């Protein structure tokens, strides 16, 4: 398995771990909260805005740990450059990520048109971000295995 494939597998597991643990934290902490009106918007805004820095910091820590463990285990250094294949795969994965997120966004807006609760829209947006990220990582893995 190449370095890029290992990096994407670690990224996939870290995404699932971070998102799952954060969702569990939010669910356990705010399960009994009965929010309405502006408090509901404030709650969902805080949930999404807190996820961003938590996710970034956790990913940086996991990436550093991966580089150290991989370096010790394989005596292989991380590549210092990206060739054209890496850049092409990254662009194709970003395209898939955007398409999946836009689909989730349209579904979330559709829930408002169908007069569903606002929480449904926020939950779908929240999940669309996660699913689009996982789709991009899986597409990257697929392209590294199959080739472009």
TORMARSE-861537 format. One record per residue: residue number from 1; residue in one letter; x, y, z of N, C-alpha, C in turn. Coordinates in Angstrom, 3 decimals. Example, Ala and Ser with C-alpha at 12.3 -4.5 7.8 and 13.67 -1.06 7.14 Angstrom:
BEGIN
    n  res        nX        nY        nZ       caX       caY       caZ        cX        cY        cZ
    1    A    13.190    -5.690     7.800    12.300    -4.500     7.800    13.200    -3.300     7.800
    2    S    12.850    -2.250     7.080    13.670    -1.060     7.140    12.900     0.030     7.870
This chain:
BEGIN
    n  res        nX        nY        nZ       caX       caY       caZ        cX        cY        cZ
    1    X     0.848    -1.167     0.000     0.000     0.000     0.000     0.897     1.235     0.000
    2    X     0.593     2.154    -0.873     1.412     3.349    -0.987     1.152     4.307     0.181
    3    X     2.027     5.281     0.297     1.909     6.267     1.370     0.590     7.028     1.253
    4    X     0.203     7.413     0.029    -1.023     8.174    -0.167    -2.247     7.347     0.232
    5    X    -2.227     6.049    -0.081    -3.353     5.208     0.302    -3.451     5.084     1.821
    6    X    -2.320     4.878     2.467    -2.327     4.790     3.929    -2.825     6.091     4.547
    7    X    -2.377     7.197     3.987    -2.792     8.504     4.502    -4.301     8.690     4.359
    8    X    -4.864     8.252     3.245    -6.306     8.378     3.038    -7.101     7.434     3.935
    9    X    -6.577     6.242     4.189    -7.254     5.322     5.104    -7.277     5.914     6.511
   10    X    -6.164     6.464     6.941    -6.112     7.113     8.253    -7.055     8.307     8.283
   11    X    -7.114     9.060     7.212    -8.015    10.205     7.137    -9.476     9.758     7.211
   12    X    -9.802     8.653     6.564   -11.160     8.125     6.600   -11.546     7.718     8.021
   13    X   -10.683     6.952     8.672   -10.981     6.522    10.038   -11.035     7.700    11.004
   14    X   -10.156     8.670    10.817   -10.186     9.830    11.712   -11.448    10.654    11.486
   15    X   -11.900    10.776    10.249   -13.140    11.507     9.980   -14.322    10.834    10.668
   16    X   -14.396     9.517    10.533   -15.493     8.779    11.160   -15.411     8.897    12.681
   17    X   -14.214     8.759    13.222   -14.024     8.835    14.673   -14.369    10.224    15.216
   18    X   -13.866    11.257    14.571   -14.114    12.625    15.034   -15.595    12.968    14.937
   19    X   -16.190    12.704    13.778   -17.602    13.045    13.590   -18.492    12.224    14.514
   20    X   -18.210    10.934    14.630   -19.015    10.075    15.492   -18.940    10.475    16.949
   21    X   -17.734    10.747    17.421   -17.595    11.129    18.826   -18.216    12.497    19.089
   22    X   -18.109    13.418    18.144   -18.716    14.733    18.328   -20.242    14.631    18.326
   23    X   -20.784    13.828    17.419   -22.242    13.646    17.394   -22.726    12.999    18.684
   24    X   -21.991    12.016    19.176   -22.354    11.378    20.437   -22.330    12.391    21.580
   25    X   -21.293    13.229    21.608   -21.192    14.278    22.634   -22.378    15.225    22.567
   26    X   -22.710    15.691    21.376   -23.823    16.635    21.215   -25.137    15.957    21.596
   27    X   -25.318    14.709    21.166   -26.563    14.013    21.469   -26.726    13.779    22.970
   28    X   -25.660    13.351    23.631   -25.754    13.085    25.062   -25.929    14.372    25.872
   29    X   -25.295    15.407    25.434   -25.355    16.653    26.188   -26.668    17.403    25.986
   30    X   -27.196    17.364    24.783   -28.369    18.174    24.465   -29.589    17.339    24.098
   31    X   -29.609    16.088    24.519   -30.729    15.212    24.173   -32.047    15.711    24.757
   32    X   -32.016    16.174    25.978   -33.252    16.595    26.628   -33.563    18.080    26.432
   33    X   -32.733    18.772    25.680   -32.965    20.200    25.457   -34.173    20.390    24.544
   34    X   -35.062    21.248    24.949   -36.252    21.552    24.168   -36.128    22.994    23.685
   35    X   -35.464    23.159    22.555   -35.156    24.490    22.056   -36.183    24.925    21.025
   36    X   -36.494    26.214    21.060   -37.417    26.777    20.083   -36.951    28.179    19.705
   37    X   -37.376    28.611    18.528   -37.099    29.977    18.084   -35.617    30.247    17.880
   38    X   -35.191    31.407    18.382   -33.803    31.808    18.163   -32.812    30.921    18.909
   39    X   -33.250    30.303    20.006   -32.358    29.386    20.736   -31.993    28.181    19.880
   40    X   -32.933    27.727    19.066   -32.668    26.591    18.171   -31.597    26.958    17.147
   41    X   -31.704    28.135    16.554   -30.704    28.593    15.586   -29.341    28.779    16.250
   42    X   -29.339    29.316    17.432   -28.096    29.521    18.172   -27.444    28.169    18.483
   43    X   -28.261    27.195    18.879   -27.757    25.864    19.185   -27.080    25.240    17.971
   44    X   -27.784    25.214    16.831   -27.213    24.575    15.642   -26.009    25.345    15.109
   45    X   -26.042    26.661    15.214   -24.876    27.449    14.816   -23.670    27.101    15.666
   46    X   -23.882    26.963    16.970   -22.779    26.606    17.868   -22.276    25.195    17.582
   47    X   -23.186    24.268    17.345   -22.777    22.880    17.064   -21.882    22.830    15.839
   48    X   -22.270    23.498    14.786   -21.495    23.451    13.544   -20.193    24.241    13.682
   49    X   -20.239    25.407    14.307   -19.029    26.213    14.442   -18.008    25.589    15.396
   50    X   -18.452    24.866    16.397   -17.513    24.199    17.303   -16.887    22.986    16.635
   51    X   -17.652    22.309    15.768   -17.115    21.140    15.073   -15.908    21.495    14.210
   52    X   -15.909    22.656    13.610   -14.839    23.028    12.682   -13.470    23.073    13.364
   53    X   -13.261    23.866    14.431   -11.927    23.869    15.046   -11.568    22.545    15.725
   54    X   -12.566    21.879    16.307   -12.296    20.582    16.927   -11.793    19.606    15.875
   55    X   -12.440    19.590    14.736   -12.053    18.694    13.649   -10.663    19.035    13.110
   56    X   -10.383    20.302    12.922    -9.082    20.716    12.388    -7.955    20.322    13.344
   57    X    -8.119    20.611    14.623    -7.075    20.278    15.597    -6.888    18.767    15.696
   58    X    -7.981    18.030    15.744    -7.876    16.573    15.834    -7.197    15.990    14.600
   59    X    -7.504    16.511    13.424    -6.879    16.008    12.191    -5.374    16.300    12.167
   60    X    -4.996    17.472    12.636    -3.566    17.805    12.674    -2.836    16.855    13.608
   61    X    -3.403    16.611    14.779    -2.778    15.702    15.737    -2.693    14.289    15.164
   62    X    -3.783    13.819    14.552    -3.782    12.473    13.970    -2.793    12.377    12.815
   63    X    -2.694    13.420    11.998    -1.737    13.423    10.878    -0.299    13.359    11.388
   64    X     0.015    14.099    12.433     1.365    14.066    13.001     1.669    12.684    13.569
   65    X     0.708    12.118    14.295     0.909    10.778    14.839     1.102     9.766    13.715
   66    X     0.302     9.867    12.653     0.444     8.956    11.516     1.827     9.063    10.885
   67    X     2.308    10.289    10.689     3.621    10.464    10.067     4.721     9.862    10.933
   68    X     4.617    10.031    12.251     5.627     9.476    13.157     5.576     7.952    13.154
   69    X     4.379     7.387    13.311     4.240     5.927    13.350     4.635     5.307    12.015
   70    X     4.212     5.901    10.926     4.566     5.374     9.606     6.072     5.469     9.373
   71    X     6.686     6.562     9.798     8.130     6.708     9.647     8.902     5.682    10.450
   72    X     8.439     5.402    11.657     9.108     4.403    12.496     8.892     2.996    11.943
   73    X     7.671     2.697    11.525     7.333     1.343    11.082     7.950     0.996     9.731
   74    X     7.950     1.916     8.796     8.404     1.596     7.433     9.744     2.211     7.072
   75    X    10.277     3.060     7.932    11.518     3.788     7.636    11.390     4.608     6.348
   76    X    10.158     4.977     6.039     9.853     5.734     4.826     9.459     7.148     5.219
   77    X    10.038     8.126     4.553     9.687     9.517     4.829     8.479     9.917     3.980
   78    X     7.748    10.871     4.494     6.608    11.398     3.748     7.118    12.151     2.528
   79    X     6.452    11.990     1.380     6.889    12.723     0.187     6.787    14.228     0.397
   80    X     7.777    14.940    -0.085     7.806    16.400     0.051     7.117    17.113    -1.098
   81    X     6.657    16.367    -2.073     6.077    16.983    -3.261     4.832    16.225    -3.687
   82    X     4.050    16.856    -4.536     2.901    16.220    -5.166     3.130    16.252    -6.660
   83    X     3.054    15.118    -7.284     3.217    15.104    -8.736     1.865    15.364    -9.406
   84    X     1.847    15.291   -10.722     0.634    15.602   -11.471    -0.479    14.610   -11.162
   85    X    -0.130    13.348   -10.924    -1.130    12.345   -10.598    -1.817    12.677    -9.275
   86    X    -1.036    13.054    -8.274    -1.611    13.429    -6.981    -2.541    14.624    -7.113
   87    X    -2.129    15.610    -7.875    -2.953    16.808    -8.051    -4.238    16.494    -8.816
   88    X    -4.143    15.639    -9.835    -5.323    15.260   -10.607    -6.313    14.472    -9.748
   89    X    -5.797    13.546    -8.960    -6.657    12.769    -8.062    -7.306    13.677    -7.040
   90    X    -6.561    14.607    -6.506    -7.114    15.546    -5.519    -8.225    16.390    -6.136
   91    X    -8.035    16.871    -7.356    -9.066    17.678    -8.008   -10.328    16.866    -8.274
   92    X   -10.166    15.618    -8.696   -11.334    14.772    -8.940   -12.067    14.458    -7.644
   93    X   -11.325    14.267    -6.565   -11.953    13.998    -5.270   -12.686    15.232    -4.755
   94    X   -12.124    16.395    -4.971   -12.791    17.636    -4.559   -14.095    17.819    -5.333
   95    X   -14.076    17.466    -6.602   -15.289    17.570    -7.417   -16.392    16.668    -6.860
   96    X   -16.040    15.433    -6.507   -17.020    14.516    -5.923   -17.525    15.057    -4.590
   97    X   -16.617    15.579    -3.774   -17.003    16.146    -2.485   -18.003    17.280    -2.665
   98    X   -17.747    18.170    -3.600   -18.658    19.290    -3.834   -20.014    18.818    -4.344
   99    X   -20.026    17.865    -5.272   -21.295    17.361    -5.800   -22.143    16.723    -4.702
  100    X   -21.517    15.936    -3.860   -22.255    15.278    -2.780   -22.776    16.314    -1.789
  101    X   -21.952    17.308    -1.463   -22.425    18.333    -0.526   -23.562    19.158    -1.120
  102    X   -23.460    19.517    -2.384   -24.529    20.295    -3.028   -25.821    19.494    -3.065
  103    X   -25.724    18.188    -3.309   -26.914    17.344    -3.268   -27.530    17.365    -1.866
  104    X   -26.699    17.245    -0.838   -27.192    17.327     0.535   -27.793    18.682     0.848
  105    X   -27.169    19.747     0.338   -27.695    21.096     0.543   -29.071    21.243    -0.097
  106    X   -29.229    20.728    -1.316   -30.526    20.818    -1.991   -31.591    20.016    -1.252
  107    X   -31.213    18.854    -0.735   -32.163    18.065     0.054   -32.546    18.816     1.327
  108    X   -31.557    19.444     1.974   -31.834    20.210     3.193   -32.779    21.370     2.895
  109    X   -32.586    22.056     1.790   -33.477    23.156     1.443   -34.859    22.626     1.069
  110    X   -34.893    21.433     0.498   -36.175    20.805     0.172   -37.003    20.508     1.410
  111    X   -36.333    20.209     2.514   -37.084    19.962     3.748   -37.785    21.232     4.230
  112    X   -37.176    22.372     3.966   -37.849    23.626     4.339   -39.069    23.872     3.458
  113    X   -38.953    23.533     2.184   -40.076    23.702     1.265   -41.231    22.790     1.671
  114    X   -40.893    21.599     2.160   -41.928    20.641     2.585   -42.402    20.891     4.016
  115    X   -42.014    22.034     4.581   -42.444    22.474     5.907   -42.028    21.515     7.025
  116    X   -40.864    20.929     6.884   -40.293    20.108     7.958   -39.684    21.041     9.003
  117    X   -39.430    20.539    10.209   -38.803    21.386    11.226   -37.414    21.860    10.789
  118    X   -37.034    23.015    11.295   -35.742    23.594    10.942   -34.597    22.677    11.384
  119    X   -34.787    21.964    12.476   -33.753    21.035    12.941   -33.438    19.979    11.884
  120    X   -34.441    19.560    11.134   -34.222    18.579    10.072   -33.265    19.128     9.028
  121    X   -33.456    20.377     8.664   -32.562    21.004     7.691   -31.135    21.047     8.208
  122    X   -30.949    21.428     9.472   -29.604    21.501    10.037   -28.964    20.119    10.153
  123    X   -29.744    19.130    10.531   -29.206    17.766    10.637   -28.759    17.273     9.271
  124    X   -29.553    17.525     8.248   -29.178    17.091     6.897   -27.937    17.831     6.418
  125    X   -27.832    19.121     6.689   -26.622    19.868     6.323   -25.396    19.325     7.053
  126    X   -25.567    19.040     8.324   -24.499    18.490     9.159   -24.034    17.150     8.592
  127    X   -24.989    16.280     8.268   -24.652    14.968     7.704   -24.098    15.086     6.281
  128    X   -24.578    16.054     5.519   -24.085    16.237     4.151   -22.609    16.602     4.151
  129    X   -22.200    17.412     5.116   -20.777    17.738     5.224   -19.936    16.509     5.493
  130    X   -20.400    15.669     6.407   -19.671    14.442     6.733   -19.666    13.463     5.561
  131    X   -20.819    13.221     4.971   -20.914    12.261     3.873   -20.098    12.732     2.675
  132    X   -20.090    14.028     2.407   -19.306    14.527     1.275   -17.813    14.354     1.525
  133    X   -17.391    14.549     2.755   -15.981    14.349     3.085   -15.585    12.885     2.923
  134    X   -16.418    11.984     3.419   -16.143    10.548     3.292   -16.157    10.132     1.823
  135    X   -17.091    10.671     1.043   -17.154    10.352    -0.383   -15.878    10.800    -1.101
  136    X   -15.368    11.972    -0.747   -14.123    12.455    -1.350   -12.938    11.568    -1.004
  137    X   -12.863    11.145     0.247   -11.758    10.275     0.673   -11.855     8.921    -0.020
  138    X   -13.062     8.354    -0.074   -13.231     7.060    -0.739   -12.925     7.156    -2.235
  139    X   -13.297     8.266    -2.856   -13.000     8.449    -4.279   -11.484     8.563    -4.498
  140    X   -10.812     9.260    -3.586    -9.356     9.366    -3.651    -8.716     7.980    -3.544
  141    X    -9.181     7.176    -2.588    -8.663     5.819    -2.436    -8.899     4.988    -3.691
  142    X   -10.097     5.106    -4.235   -10.439     4.376    -5.457    -9.525     4.771    -6.618
  143    X    -9.278     6.066    -6.759    -8.441     6.522    -7.867    -6.984     6.125    -7.679
  144    X    -6.495     6.093    -6.431    -5.119     5.643    -6.207    -4.989     4.152    -6.500
  145    X    -6.032     3.390    -6.223    -5.989     1.949    -6.510    -6.153     1.672    -8.005
  146    X    -7.164     2.284    -8.608    -7.506     2.025   -10.005    -6.587     2.771   -10.958
  147    X    -6.234     3.981   -10.596    -5.516     4.860   -11.516    -6.504     5.827   -12.130
  148    X    -5.970     6.856   -12.759    -6.844     7.904   -13.293    -7.291     7.601   -14.673
